[in-house]
Amino acid sequence: MLGLAVRAAYVPAFAGQSRSRTTAGRATAGADSKLNAEWSDDDLRELTRIARKYRITDPEFILRVMGSESGMHPWAVNKASDGSPVAVGLLQFTRIATKSLRITEAEWATIPAKSVREQLVLVDRFYASQPWTKAGRVYDAASTVYMANAAPNLMLSKGVSLDTVLYDAEKNPDAYNGNKGLDVEKKGYITVRDLARRLDKIEKMPSYQEMVKRLRSVGGYGEGGGMSGASMWLAWGAVAVVAGGIAYATLSQKAA
């Protein structure tokens, strides 16, 4: 059952629980002015490093997901209807995250007090724990990165196309109802396309656009997304060529 699978996995913003976004979870006008102070250039470089490490073709994809989840603010907290915290920090980690992030529940509760740099350590651990990452796959779209938040255990089995269904109102009512705001067309189910639409809105936010400018400036990324001159892909290609050459040389020696 998808609802149970979602809850069993680490799902930062999509815990299958009904909750209300608090002011801390929104990117308010006043809070946006804090972004430059909260994020240093070194933080943005670290985000770029994480993207390279886990085959995310543009670190902007991670930043855009953070924009949707927390307004890119490390102190963001989402609360359930009873006022208890459900998801915290840049990627809105839930309690389910503690195992994959190698932290205790008590440490989880302190995440909103941690700096961007401290939380990026957890972001690194998060991507390292993903089935998609372990399978050697490439995160080649922002929606794919977002699906790693929403339904990581479905990525390998169902794929990451825009039409992939994540939550169904009839089959997975808890998961669907907890995130039905994403179903803007009232279809009765939520797809990766719905995630992409949400990210498209984030991309148009002035605060997000300013952060992307900084990211490109310090990280060496071009205006079209991805590293300038496709240097990331060239680097991976070079590694493949070297590996292929070594394998060929080894086979040739054996043949001789």
C-alpha positions in Angstrom: 0.0 0.0 0.0 1.5 3.3 -1.1 0.4 5.2 2.0 2.3 2.8 4.3 5.3 2.7 1.9 5.5 6.5 2.0 5.4 6.6 5.8 8.0 3.9 6.1 10.4 5.8 4.0 11.9 9.2 4.7 9.5 11.8 3.2 10.4 15.3 4.4 7.4 17.3 3.3 5.0 14.5 2.4 4.6 12.5 5.6 1.0 11.5 4.7 -0.2 13.5 7.7 -2.6 16.4 7.7 -0.9 19.5 8.9 -1.1 23.3 8.7 1.8 25.4 7.5 2.8 27.8 10.1 4.2 31.3 9.5 7.6 29.9 10.0 7.0 27.5 7.1 6.0 30.3 4.7 8.4 32.5 2.7 6.9 35.8 4.0 8.1 39.1 2.7 9.8 40.0 6.0 11.5 36.6 6.2 12.8 36.8 2.6 15.0 39.7 3.6 16.9 37.3 5.9 18.0 34.9 3.2 21.2 36.7 2.3 22.2 36.6 6.0 21.1 33.0 6.5 23.0 31.7 3.4 26.7 32.4 3.0 28.6 32.0 -0.3 30.3 29.0 1.3 26.9 27.5 1.9 26.0 27.8 -1.7 29.3 26.3 -2.7 28.5 23.4 -0.4 25.1 23.0 -2.0 26.9 22.8 -5.4 29.3 20.2 -4.1 26.3 18.0 -2.9 24.7 18.3 -6.3 27.8 17.1 -8.0 28.4 14.3 -5.5 24.9 12.8 -6.1 24.6 13.4 -9.8 22.0 16.2 -9.5 22.6 18.1 -12.8 21.9 21.5 -11.3 22.1 22.5 -7.6 19.3 24.9 -8.4 17.0 21.8 -8.3 17.7 21.3 -4.6 17.3 25.0 -3.9 14.0 25.0 -5.7 12.7 22.1 -3.6 13.9 24.0 -0.5 12.0 27.0 -1.8 8.8 24.9 -1.9 9.4 23.2 1.4 10.7 25.9 3.7 11.1 29.1 1.7 14.8 28.3 1.9 14.8 29.2 5.6 16.6 26.8 8.0 14.2 27.7 10.9 11.0 26.7 9.0 8.6 24.5 11.0 5.4 22.9 9.8 2.9 21.9 12.5 0.0 19.4 12.8 -3.4 20.6 13.7 -2.6 20.0 17.4 0.4 22.3 17.2 3.1 19.6 17.3 5.9 19.9 14.8 5.7 17.5 11.8 8.4 18.7 9.5 11.4 21.0 10.2 14.3 22.7 8.4 15.3 23.4 4.9 14.0 20.1 3.5 11.3 19.7 6.1 12.6 16.6 7.6 10.1 14.5 9.5 10.7 12.2 12.5 10.9 9.3 10.0 14.1 10.9 8.7 16.1 10.2 11.9 17.3 6.7 10.9 18.6 7.7 7.5 20.1 10.9 8.8 21.7 9.1 11.7 20.2 11.4 14.4 18.0 10.9 17.4 14.5 12.2 17.7 15.8 14.7 20.2 18.3 15.9 17.7 15.6 16.1 15.1 13.7 18.6 17.3 16.7 20.9 17.3 17.1 21.1 13.5 15.3 24.5 13.2 17.9 26.0 15.5 20.7 24.8 13.2 22.4 27.0 10.6 22.2 26.4 6.9 25.7 24.8 7.0 24.8 22.4 9.8 21.6 21.4 7.9 23.5 20.8 4.7 25.3 18.0 6.5 21.9 16.4 6.9 21.0 17.2 3.3 24.1 15.3 2.2 23.1 12.3 4.3 19.6 12.4 2.9 20.7 12.1 -0.8 23.3 9.5 0.2 20.4 7.3 1.6 18.2 7.5 -1.4 17.5 4.3 -3.5 17.8 6.5 -6.7 21.2 7.5 -5.6 22.4 4.1 -4.6 21.2 2.8 -8.0 23.6 5.2 -9.7 20.8 7.2 -11.3 20.9 10.9 -12.4 18.6 13.5 -11.0 18.1 15.4 -14.3 15.0 17.4 -13.4 13.8 19.5 -10.4 10.7 17.3 -10.3 12.9 14.2 -9.9 14.7 15.8 -6.9 11.3 16.7 -5.5 10.0 13.1 -5.9 13.0 12.0 -3.8 11.3 14.0 -1.0 7.8 12.9 -1.8 8.0 9.2 -2.6 11.6 7.9 -2.8 10.6 4.2 -2.7 8.5 4.6 -5.9 11.3 6.1 -8.0 12.9 2.8 -9.1 9.7 0.8 -9.3 7.4 3.3 -11.0 9.8 5.7 -12.7 10.0 9.5 -12.5 7.9 10.6 -15.5 5.5 13.5 -15.0 2.5 11.2 -15.1 3.7 8.9 -12.3 1.0 8.8 -9.6 2.2 9.4 -6.1 -1.0 9.5 -4.0 -4.5 8.4 -4.8 -7.5 9.7 -2.8 -9.1 6.2 -2.8 -6.1 4.0 -2.5 -4.0 6.2 -0.2 -6.5 8.6 1.5 -4.2 9.7 4.4 -1.3 10.5 2.1 -3.5 12.2 -0.4 -5.4 14.3 2.1 -2.2 15.4 3.8 -1.1 16.9 0.5 -4.3 17.5 -1.5 -3.3 21.1 -2.0 -1.0 19.9 -4.7 -3.9 18.5 -6.7 -5.0 21.9 -8.1 -7.0 20.2 -10.8 -9.0 18.2 -8.2 -8.3 14.9 -10.1 -8.4 12.8 -7.0 -4.7 11.9 -7.3 -1.3 13.6 -7.2 1.4 13.1 -9.8 5.0 14.1 -10.4 3.5 16.7 -12.8 1.8 18.3 -9.8 5.2 18.6 -8.0 6.6 20.2 -11.2 3.8 22.7 -11.3 4.5 23.7 -7.7 8.2 24.1 -8.5 7.4 26.3 -11.5 5.7 28.7 -9.1 8.7 28.7 -6.8 10.9 29.5 -9.8 9.1 32.7 -10.3 9.5 34.0 -6.8 11.7 37.1 -6.6 13.5 35.8 -3.5 14.2 32.5 -5.2 15.5 34.2 -8.3 17.9 36.3 -6.2 19.2 33.2 -4.5 19.7 31.5 -7.9 21.8 34.5 -9.1 24.0 34.1 -6.1 24.2 30.3 -6.6 25.3 30.7 -10.2 27.8 33.3 -9.3 29.6 31.3 -6.6 29.0 27.9 -8.1 29.9 28.4 -11.7 26.5 27.6 -13.1 25.2 29.2 -16.3 21.9 31.0 -17.0 20.3 28.0 -18.6 20.7 25.7 -15.6 23.4 23.2 -15.1 27.1 24.0 -14.9 28.5 26.5 -17.4 29.7 24.7 -20.5 28.2 21.5 -19.3 31.3 20.9 -17.3 29.6 18.5 -15.0 28.7 16.2 -17.8 32.1 16.5 -19.4 33.7 15.6 -16.1 31.5 12.5 -15.8 32.3 11.7 -19.5 36.1 12.0 -18.8 35.7 9.5 -15.8 33.9 7.1 -18.1 36.6 7.4 -20.8 39.4 6.8 -18.3 37.5 3.8 -16.8 36.9 2.4 -20.2 40.5 2.8 -21.2 41.7 1.0 -18.1 39.2 -1.9 -18.7 40.4 -2.2 -22.3 44.0 -2.2 -21.3 43.4 -4.9 -18.7 41.6 -7.1 -21.3 44.3 -6.6 -23.8 46.9 -7.7 -21.3 44.9 -10.8 -20.5 44.5 -11.6 -24.2 48.2 -11.2 -24.8 
